[in-house]
Amino acid sequence: MKKRIFDAIFIVISTIMLVMLSKYGLLEKYMAFSFIPILIAYQLGQYSERKFK
């Protein structure tokens, strides 16, 4: 799998999750946990950089 495809899949999945959380009003209640997806995105970026270098 190429890096661009990996990035695109991650962006689509993240967008779908955020839209669903926003639709059900969970983003306002759990704002403190918003740092976790950022950490996951960082780790996935590091993994893809090493794997597809």
PyMOL commands that set and color helices and strands:
alter all, ss='L'
color gray80, all
select helices_A, chain A and resi 3-23+26-29+31-51
alter helices_A, ss='H'
color red, helices_A
deselect
rebuild
show_as cartoon
